[in-house]
């Protein structure tokens, strides 16, 4: 079996007297789409932010690519951050610059490539997400689904090994959401990217998830293949997949 690309062990996060994550241990495997589930307030987004060290735990360890990064200096952790892409819920594009310029930002900030090469790489990434025509457009000229895909092109600009998404299909109609899910498959299979997605969209989960991490009140109630999650007898998991 593949070794985990991320290994979190005994992670606890506490704000004042409130425990958000309680002794959480999870593994993320390469070239899979892992979906983090659970009801609102269970710690999904908090866990996701620990993966990219936006939060520091109270205790526990985070290993990425086999290295413990829990208390690593920020300058050293930057090397790992460049191997990660983040797809924000609202896209977080800059409205004052073109789509092409948005996608170019990571390349301009983290490489010394000449502008002609950056432009070519940006066009390649836009082509990959079916937005070749949008290079000179502004975000305000795009539909909601197109903005999500433009944000995805920016998230993969540096060819990351990991891609994180926080409710990426929120606000999209079912057809557009399904197209976004198909794009996740494309990235996983063509670029060998491992995806970690937080979502509550049931149809999307059934389409994309290779593996499920289900949180219940800050604890891991389940982790494993989607089919096993859907057959789980745990009350919270059973209700999630069969709300009626």
N, C-alpha and C positions, 0 to 999 in steps of 0.2 A: 504493500500500500504506500502511496505517496506520503512523504513527510509533510506536516503542516507548514504552510507559508507564514502563518501567524499562530502563536500559541499563547493564550492568556491563562494564567493559573492563579487561583485563589484571589481574584481581584475584588476588592471592597472599596466602595466610594461612599463617603459620608459627608453631609453638609450639616454642620452643627450637630444636632442629635438625630437627624434623619438619615437613614441608610438608603442609598439609591441603588447600589449594586452590592449584593451580599454573597461574598465568597464565590464569585463567578469564575468558572474554568471552561474555556471553549477553544476549539481548534478550527482554523480556516485552511482549507486544502487548495492546492494550485489547480487552475483551469476549471474551477467550478463556480457556479452562481449560488452563493449562500445568502439566504434571506432571514433577517432578524424580525421576529414577530412578537406580539403580545399586546395587551390592552394599553390604552393611553396611561402614561405615567409609570410604566413598568421598568423603564430604564433603557429602552431600545436606542434612542439617540445618544444617551450618555455613553453607552457601550461603544457606539460607532465613533464618538469623539475621542474615546480612549485609544482607538486604533491609530489615530493620527496625532495623538498627544495634545489635543486641545484641552483635555482635562488630565490632571495628575491623580492617581488613585491614593486612597488612604493606606492601602497595603496591597500586596500581590505583585505579580510580574507580567510584563508584556514582552514577548519575544517575536521579532520580525526577521524573516530570513535567517533564523537560527541565532540571532543576537539579542541579548536582553537590552531593550532600549528604554526601560522604565524611567530611569533617572539619568539618562544620557544628556550631556550638554547640548543645547540647542544647535550650536554650530556643527556638531558631529551628527546630530539627528537630521540635519538638512540633507545629507547624502541619501538617507532613507526616504525622506519626503519626496525627493525627485523621482522615486520609483512608484509614487502613488498619485492617483488622480481623484478629484472630488467633484461629484455632480450635485450641485446644490438644488434644493427644492424649487426655487424660483428662477433658476438658471444663473442669476447674479452676473449677467452681462452688463457691460458699460454701454449705456444708451448713446453716449456722445461720440462713439467711434464705430467704425464699420465692423461687420462680423469677422472679416479677415483680420483686422487689427486686434479684435478681441482674442481670436485664436492664437495670434502671434505672441501674446504677452508672455506666456511661460518660456517660449523659445528666446525672446529678447532678454528676459531677466536671468535665465539660467544657462545660456550658452553664449559662445562668442562667434556663432555662425554668421556669415555675411547675409545681408538683406535678401539677396536673390535666392539663396538656399532656403531661408526662412519662408519666403513667399511660396516656394515650391512645396515645402513641407505642409504649410497651411492649406494649400489647395488639395494636397493629397488627403489630409484629414477631413476636409469638407466633402470631398468626393466619397470618402468611406462612410460618412453619415448621410449621404444623398442630399448634400447642400452645395453642390458645385456652383450653382447659379447665384448663391447668396454672398459671394466674396465681398462685393462692393455695396451690399445692402446694409441698412442700419437695423438694430434689433427691433425697433418700433415698426419696421416694415414686415416683420415675420409673424406668422401665426404662433400660438402657444406651443404646439408640437415642434415647429421649426426652431423656436428659441431653445427648447430642451436639447435638440440635436446639435445646435450651434454650441451650446454649453458643453455637450459631450465631446465635440471636436476639440474644444479648448482643454478639457480634462485629460484627453489622450495625446496632447501635443508632444509631450516628452516621452511617448511610448512607455507608459508605466506598466508595472507588473500587477498592480492592484488598482482597482477602481471602486470607490465608495459612492453610494447614492442614498440620499435621505429623501424618501417619498418622491422619487423621480417622476412618477406618473400622476401625481396629485394635480387635480384641475383639468385633466385631459378627458376628452370623450373616449368611449370604449374602442373605437376604431384607431384613433391616434395612439392610445395607450398600448394597443396590441402591436402597432408598428414599432413603437419604442422598445417593447419587449423583444421583438425580432432583431432589433439592432443590438441588444445585449448579447444575444446568441452569436451574432456576427462577430462582435468584438472578442468574445470568449474563444471562438473557433479560429478566427483568422489571425488574431494578435496574441493568442494564448494569455489573455488577461484573466485574472481571478476577480470576480465581482462580489461585493458585499453590499446588500441592499436592505434598507429599512423601508417597509411598506405595510399597509393594512389592506391593500387592494386584493381581494380574494382571487379573482380571475387571473390577475397578473401573477400572483404567487403560484398558482397551479400551472401556469405556462412556463415560468422561468426557473423555478427553484430546483437545484440539484440537492441542496442540503438546507435544513431548517434549524435555526436556533430560536427556541421559544422561551421568552422570559415571563415569569409570573411573580409580581411583587419583588423584583430585584434579584430573583434566583433563576437559575437555569432549570426549567421544567422538562425540557427535551432538547436534544441535538441529534440529528441524524437525517437520513434520506426523507424526502417529501412524503413518499408513500407510507412510511412508518409513522410519520407525524399525523397523517390523515386517518390512520387506524388506531391512534393512541386512545387509551381509556382515561387519560388525565382530564378532569372536568373542564378546565379552562381551555385546553387544546381542542377537546371535542366540541365545545360550544363555539370556538372560533371558526372551525371548519363546517360546523352544522348549526348555525345560529337559530334556525327555526325549531 
